[in-house]
Each structure stands twice: as structure tokens, then as C-alpha cells.
């Protein structure tokens, strides 16, 4: 049984949130590759352009900006994206170029504006919050430089976002390139890696143990092959 309660092998919904302002940019290429991989695995996969959905600007002061009934007054496609596509997805994949050693502002704004809908001030916050949890997540990142430390802040931030939302963060793909489509020339083959990540998105082993977690000694063995234990044992 998968973490979202669906049987293993069942068709699932994968939504890739693309933050690049370039429709033919490098992170968008990784986004389409992951969607193609998920599709090959039998899942329903789509890419959503955050720049098209979020045209109403950045997060404002909700105490001033909210309507009298508690709903958000920013008029654009964000709420529709959140309700109809994000909440319905079994996996969310974030695709962004590296801007000033961080995620693109559009993706950060996607998370910032979420507070308007998860806050108790919103009349539908309970249902919306429930729809945002219990998913798998992953990151697709492209940058001009290959320095490994350049991407660490974005990966760490997405990991913490995922833990906050009770998502299972199962991987990241980093591609190097600057000109449009140049990521295709990266000898590490990030396009192929993104495709493979999409194909295996719901098969990748995920664990995030605590000291008192009940678990089996064998990571890859069947549950009945080892006795569950809450303590670490030497291999």
C-alpha cells in the first residue's frame, strides 16, 4: 500500500510545477522529461506553468487583503490551481532554474500564498490543508554552474517544505546549462535522469526514521523476513 492510501501499481496523478519564465528553458525541459517518464509508467502527468497561473502578484498582508468572508482577494489562477490540480495530485514535482542560489521567485510565491488558504481565517482551510498533504515530492533544478554547493540551499528548502506538508521527498535532478535547451548537452544526462525519476516516482524507497520508529532491520526485504525493532542495530 502506498503512503497516499492507494494500492501499489495504481494509476496516480503527477503534477510538475514549472517556475521558469522561459517555456523552452532548461528546467522546463526537465519538467517535460519527468512527465514523460511518469506517463510511461502508466500515471497521469501534466506540467503547470506557475507564471501563467499566478499573475496577481506576491503575497500581501492578509489582515488587510482578505475579503469579509475570509477568502483571498488576489484575482488570478492560483486558487483554481491549488484546488483543482495541486490538491488532486498524488505527487508534486517542482521545476525551477537557480536564481541567486535560490528557487525562482514564482515558486517561492507559490508557497507563500498557500498560507492564505491554510490559515484558520480561510473558511475552507481544513479541507484545503487536507488536500495538500500526503503526497510524494521531488525537485528538478537547472543552473549555469556545476559547483555542487550552489544547489544545496534549494534542496534543503524543498526538503523542509515537504516535511512541513507531510510529503515524501524522493529525489532531485540537477542539470547544468544556460542557453535554452542547453541542458540536453550536459554529459551527466539530467534529461534522462528526470525521465527515470518520473518513471520510478512511486517506487523509490522513502524513509525518515526517528529514534522510536518501529522498523525492520532489512531495508529491502519483505516485512515478514525480519522482526520490527525501534532500535538501531549494527549491520
C-alpha positions as CSV (number, residue, x, y, z in Angstrom):
1,X,0.0,0.0,0.0
2,X,1.4,3.4,-1.0
3,X,1.7,6.3,1.5
4,X,-1.3,8.0,0.0
5,X,-3.5,5.1,0.7
6,X,-3.7,3.8,-2.9
7,X,-2.7,0.3,-3.8
8,X,0.8,-0.1,-5.3
9,X,0.7,-0.1,-9.1
10,X,-2.5,2.0,-9.3
11,X,-2.5,4.9,-11.8
12,X,-1.6,8.1,-10.0
13,X,-1.6,11.8,-10.8
14,X,1.7,13.7,-11.1
15,X,1.8,17.5,-11.4
16,X,5.0,19.3,-12.3
17,X,5.0,22.9,-11.2
18,X,7.3,24.8,-13.6
19,X,8.6,28.2,-12.3
20,X,10.7,29.2,-15.2
21,X,9.6,32.3,-17.2
22,X,11.0,30.6,-20.3
23,X,8.7,28.0,-21.9
24,X,11.6,26.5,-23.7
25,X,14.1,26.8,-20.9
26,X,16.3,24.1,-19.3
27,X,14.2,23.5,-16.2
28,X,11.1,23.2,-18.4
29,X,12.9,20.6,-20.4
30,X,13.5,18.5,-17.3
31,X,9.8,19.1,-16.3
32,X,8.6,17.6,-19.6
33,X,11.0,14.7,-19.4
34,X,9.8,13.8,-15.9
35,X,6.2,14.0,-17.1
36,X,7.0,11.7,-20.0
37,X,8.6,9.2,-17.6
38,X,5.6,9.2,-15.3
39,X,3.4,8.7,-18.3
40,X,5.4,5.7,-19.5
41,X,4.9,4.2,-16.0
42,X,1.1,4.5,-16.5
43,X,0.5,7.6,-14.5
44,X,-1.4,10.7,-15.4
45,X,1.2,13.5,-15.7
46,X,1.0,17.2,-16.5
47,X,3.1,20.3,-16.4
48,X,1.6,23.5,-14.9
49,X,3.1,26.9,-15.7
50,X,3.2,28.9,-12.4
51,X,3.8,32.1,-14.3
52,X,0.6,31.7,-16.2
53,X,-1.5,30.8,-13.2
54,X,-0.1,33.4,-10.8
55,X,-0.5,36.8,-12.4
56,X,-1.9,38.6,-9.4
57,X,1.4,39.4,-7.7
58,X,3.0,38.4,-4.5
59,X,1.6,37.6,-1.0
60,X,0.2,40.7,0.7
61,X,-0.9,41.5,4.3
62,X,-3.8,39.0,4.7
63,X,-5.2,41.0,7.6
64,X,-5.9,43.9,5.1
65,X,-6.2,42.0,1.9
66,X,-8.8,39.3,2.8
67,X,-12.4,39.7,1.9
68,X,-15.0,39.9,4.6
69,X,-15.7,36.2,4.3
70,X,-12.1,35.3,4.8
71,X,-11.3,34.4,1.2
72,X,-8.3,35.6,-0.7
73,X,-8.9,38.7,-2.8
74,X,-5.9,38.2,-5.2
75,X,-7.7,37.6,-8.5
76,X,-5.7,35.1,-10.7
77,X,-5.5,31.4,-11.3
78,X,-3.7,30.4,-8.1
79,X,-6.8,29.2,-6.2
80,X,-8.0,27.2,-9.1
81,X,-4.6,25.6,-9.5
82,X,-4.5,24.8,-5.8
83,X,-8.0,23.3,-5.6
84,X,-8.3,21.5,-8.9
85,X,-4.8,20.3,-9.7
86,X,-2.4,20.5,-6.6
87,X,-4.9,19.0,-4.2
88,X,-5.8,16.3,-6.6
89,X,-2.2,15.2,-7.3
90,X,-0.5,12.3,-5.7
91,X,2.9,13.7,-6.4
92,X,4.2,17.3,-6.8
93,X,7.4,18.0,-8.6
94,X,9.0,21.4,-8.5
95,X,11.0,22.6,-11.6
96,X,13.0,25.8,-11.2
97,X,16.1,27.5,-12.5
98,X,18.6,28.6,-9.9
99,X,18.3,32.3,-9.3
100,X,20.8,33.9,-7.0
101,X,21.4,30.5,-5.4
102,X,17.7,30.1,-4.6
103,X,14.5,29.0,-6.2
104,X,12.7,31.3,-8.7
105,X,10.5,33.9,-7.1
106,X,7.4,32.4,-8.7
107,X,7.9,29.1,-6.9
108,X,8.6,30.8,-3.6
109,X,5.4,32.9,-4.1
110,X,3.5,29.6,-4.7
111,X,4.5,28.5,-1.2
112,X,4.0,32.0,0.3
113,X,0.5,32.4,-1.0
114,X,-0.5,28.9,0.3
115,X,-0.8,30.5,3.8
116,X,-3.9,32.4,2.7
117,X,-5.7,29.1,2.2
118,X,-4.3,27.0,5.1
119,X,-4.8,29.7,7.7
120,X,-7.8,29.2,10.0
121,X,-9.1,32.6,8.8
122,X,-10.0,31.0,5.4
123,X,-13.5,29.4,5.5
124,X,-12.3,26.2,3.7
125,X,-8.9,25.9,5.4
126,X,-9.5,22.4,6.9
127,X,-10.4,20.8,3.5
128,X,-7.7,22.7,1.6
129,X,-5.0,21.7,4.1
130,X,-6.0,18.1,4.0
131,X,-5.8,18.2,0.2
132,X,-2.2,19.5,0.3
133,X,-0.8,16.7,2.5
134,X,0.2,13.1,1.9
135,X,1.9,13.3,-1.4
136,X,5.3,12.5,-2.9
137,X,7.6,15.3,-4.0
138,X,10.7,15.9,-6.0
139,X,12.9,18.7,-7.3
140,X,14.2,19.5,-10.8
141,X,16.8,22.2,-10.8
142,X,18.9,23.8,-13.5
143,X,21.9,26.2,-13.2
144,X,24.7,27.7,-15.2
145,X,27.4,26.5,-12.8
146,X,28.3,22.9,-11.8
147,X,29.6,23.8,-8.3
148,X,27.8,21.3,-6.1
149,X,27.2,23.8,-3.3
150,X,25.1,26.1,-5.5
151,X,22.1,23.9,-5.3
152,X,22.2,22.9,-1.6
153,X,20.0,25.7,-0.3
154,X,17.2,24.9,-2.7
155,X,17.3,21.2,-2.0
156,X,17.3,21.8,1.8
157,X,14.4,24.3,1.5
158,X,12.3,21.8,-0.6
159,X,13.1,19.0,1.9
160,X,11.8,21.2,4.8
161,X,8.7,22.3,2.8
162,X,8.0,18.6,2.1
163,X,8.3,17.6,5.8
164,X,6.1,20.5,6.8
165,X,3.4,19.4,4.3
166,X,3.8,15.7,5.2
167,X,5.2,14.9,1.7
168,X,7.8,12.2,1.0
169,X,10.7,14.0,-0.8
170,X,12.1,11.2,-3.0
171,X,14.8,12.9,-5.1
172,X,16.2,15.7,-7.1
173,X,17.8,16.1,-10.6
174,X,20.3,18.9,-11.3
175,X,21.1,19.9,-14.8
176,X,23.8,22.3,-16.0
177,X,23.1,24.7,-18.8
178,X,22.4,28.4,-19.6
179,X,21.2,28.8,-23.2
180,X,17.7,27.5,-23.9
181,X,17.8,23.7,-24.2
182,X,21.5,23.5,-23.4
183,X,20.8,21.1,-20.6
184,X,20.4,18.5,-23.3
185,X,24.2,18.7,-23.8
186,X,25.0,18.0,-20.1
187,X,27.1,14.8,-20.2
188,X,25.6,13.7,-16.9
189,X,22.3,13.3,-18.8
190,X,19.9,15.1,-16.4
191,X,17.1,14.8,-19.0
192,X,17.4,11.0,-18.8
193,X,17.6,11.2,-15.0
194,X,14.4,13.3,-14.9
195,X,12.6,10.8,-17.1
196,X,13.7,7.9,-14.9
197,X,12.7,9.8,-11.7
198,X,9.2,10.3,-13.2
199,X,9.1,6.6,-14.2
200,X,10.0,5.4,-10.7
201,X,8.4,8.3,-8.7
202,X,6.1,5.9,-6.7
203,X,8.6,3.1,-6.5
204,X,11.5,4.9,-4.8
205,X,12.2,3.8,-1.2
206,X,11.5,6.6,1.2
207,X,12.3,6.6,4.9
208,X,12.6,9.3,7.5
209,X,13.1,7.5,10.8
210,X,13.1,8.7,14.3
211,X,14.7,7.0,17.3
212,X,11.5,5.4,18.3
213,X,10.3,4.4,14.8
214,X,9.2,0.8,14.6
215,X,11.0,-0.7,11.6
216,X,12.5,-3.8,10.2
217,X,16.3,-4.5,10.2
218,X,16.2,-5.3,6.4
219,X,15.6,-2.3,4.2
220,X,14.9,-4.3,1.0
221,X,13.5,-7.5,2.5
222,X,9.8,-8.4,2.8
223,X,8.2,-7.3,6.0
224,X,7.9,-10.9,7.2
225,X,11.6,-11.5,6.8
226,X,12.7,-9.5,9.8
227,X,11.3,-8.7,13.2
228,X,10.4,-5.0,13.7
229,X,12.6,-3.0,16.0
230,X,12.7,0.5,17.2
231,X,16.5,0.5,17.9
232,X,19.5,0.7,15.6
233,X,21.4,-2.5,15.1
234,X,24.9,-2.9,13.6
235,X,25.0,-4.4,10.1
